[in-house]
Amino acid sequence: PWLHEHPSVTRTAVLFSGDTGFCSGMSSLRGQIEREIRNGSSFVCRVCPGISSISCLAARCGTSWQDAALLSVHGRDPAMLSTTVMDAVRHTEKTCLLISGAEDIRLLGQRLAETGISGLRVTVAGRLSYPDEQIRTFAPEELLTEDFRDAGLCTLLIVNPYPAVRSLA
């Protein structure tokens, strides 16, 4: 509506942080713009993505991500850490996870430790592609005691060397 009320504005930009194609507000905004275009608006929508944090983390770890479960709990119900995420970790060798910060990391460590799955490794990456990027790997129980106070948004790679086979029954 604001752009309709200000026809003298002919160019505008909207910036989103993070991955434009994965759990981003961009998809909602793009849907609204496309509805406007169908209703006769002359808007043009162009998405100019940066590098995906998942792609960046996989590259830094020297691994692929085409066979990983891709999930996000950023801004979502922490109960997902008990259900959806744990199911992916249990049945998938690699799980990539977008997470909101210190409390989510600690809760994840608790949930992972409770699973009793041996050999799990969790790589926590923050500020990827910036000069002060941090990438560290932990056992699940180490996530409970490590200081992530300044972690902010993070991308995680959880590796389960012994994923369980899903039952078809």
C-alpha positions in Angstrom: 0.0 0.0 0.0 2.8 2.5 0.8 4.1 2.3 -2.8 0.6 2.9 -4.2 0.3 6.0 -2.0 3.7 7.3 -3.2 3.7 7.0 -7.0 6.8 9.2 -7.3 8.9 6.4 -5.8 9.9 4.4 -8.8 12.7 2.3 -7.4 12.9 0.6 -4.1 14.9 -2.2 -2.5 14.2 -4.6 0.4 17.1 -6.3 2.1 16.9 -9.6 4.0 19.7 -11.2 5.9 20.3 -14.9 5.5 19.4 -17.3 2.8 16.8 -15.8 0.4 15.7 -19.3 -0.6 15.6 -21.0 2.7 13.2 -20.0 5.5 13.3 -16.4 4.5 10.8 -13.5 4.6 11.7 -13.1 0.9 9.3 -15.8 -0.2 6.4 -14.0 1.5 7.3 -10.6 0.1 7.8 -12.1 -3.4 4.3 -13.7 -3.2 2.8 -10.3 -2.3 4.6 -8.6 -5.2 3.5 -11.2 -7.6 -0.1 -10.7 -6.5 0.3 -7.0 -7.2 1.8 -7.7 -10.6 -1.2 -10.0 -11.5 -3.5 -7.2 -10.4 -1.9 -4.8 -13.0 1.0 -3.3 -11.0 4.1 -2.5 -12.9 6.4 -3.8 -10.1 9.4 -5.8 -11.0 10.9 -8.2 -8.5 14.5 -9.3 -8.7 16.2 -11.4 -6.0 19.9 -10.9 -5.6 21.1 -13.6 -3.2 24.3 -13.8 -1.3 26.0 -17.1 -0.6 23.9 -19.6 1.3 25.1 -20.2 4.9 24.5 -23.9 4.4 26.6 -24.0 1.2 29.3 -21.9 2.9 29.5 -24.2 5.9 29.6 -27.4 3.8 32.4 -25.9 1.8 34.3 -24.9 4.9 33.9 -28.4 6.3 34.9 -30.0 3.0 31.6 -31.9 2.6 28.6 -32.0 0.3 25.1 -31.0 1.4 23.0 -32.6 -1.3 22.4 -35.5 1.0 21.7 -33.5 4.2 18.5 -32.8 5.9 18.0 -29.0 5.8 16.0 -27.6 8.7 15.5 -24.3 10.6 14.5 -23.6 14.1 15.4 -19.9 13.9 12.4 -18.0 15.2 10.4 -21.2 15.6 9.0 -23.3 18.4 11.9 -24.8 20.3 9.8 -28.1 20.5 11.1 -28.7 17.0 14.4 -29.6 18.6 12.7 -32.5 20.3 10.8 -33.8 17.3 11.6 -32.8 13.7 15.3 -32.2 14.3 15.9 -35.3 16.4 14.2 -37.4 13.8 16.4 -36.0 11.1 19.6 -36.5 13.2 18.6 -40.0 14.1 18.0 -41.1 10.4 20.3 -38.9 8.4 24.1 -38.8 8.2 24.1 -35.0 7.9 21.7 -32.5 9.2 22.1 -28.8 8.5 20.3 -26.5 10.9 19.7 -22.8 11.1 19.5 -21.8 14.8 18.8 -18.6 16.7 21.5 -18.5 19.3 22.9 -19.6 22.7 19.7 -21.0 24.2 18.8 -23.0 21.2 22.4 -24.4 21.0 22.2 -25.5 24.6 18.8 -27.1 24.2 20.0 -28.9 21.1 23.0 -30.2 23.0 20.7 -31.5 25.8 18.4 -33.2 23.3 21.3 -34.7 21.3 22.9 -36.0 24.5 19.6 -37.6 25.6 19.3 -39.6 22.3 22.3 -41.7 23.3 23.4 -41.8 19.6 27.2 -42.4 19.7 29.7 -40.6 17.6 27.6 -37.4 16.9 29.6 -34.3 16.0 28.1 -30.8 15.9 29.9 -28.1 13.9 28.7 -24.6 15.0 29.3 -21.8 12.6 28.7 -18.1 13.2 29.3 -15.0 11.1 30.2 -17.1 8.0 32.0 -15.2 5.3 32.9 -12.3 7.6 36.5 -11.7 8.8 35.5 -12.8 12.3 33.7 -16.0 11.3 33.9 -18.8 13.8 33.6 -22.5 13.1 34.0 -25.0 15.9 33.1 -28.7 16.3 31.8 -30.3 19.5 30.4 -33.5 20.9 26.7 -32.9 22.0 27.5 -32.8 25.7 30.1 -30.0 25.1 27.3 -27.8 23.8 25.9 -27.7 27.4 29.0 -26.1 28.9 30.5 -24.1 26.1 29.9 -20.3 26.2 27.8 -19.3 23.2 26.5 -16.1 24.7 27.6 -14.0 21.7 26.7 -16.7 19.1 23.7 -15.0 17.5 22.3 -16.7 14.5 24.3 -19.8 13.6 24.4 -22.6 11.0 25.1 -26.0 12.3 26.2 -29.3 10.7 25.3 -32.3 12.7 27.0 -35.5 11.6 25.7 -38.9 12.6 28.1 -41.6 11.4 25.6 -44.3 12.1 22.2 -43.2 11.0 19.3 -45.5 11.7 17.4 -47.0 8.8 13.8 -45.8 8.6 11.2 -48.5 8.9 8.6 -48.5 6.1 6.0 -50.1 8.4 
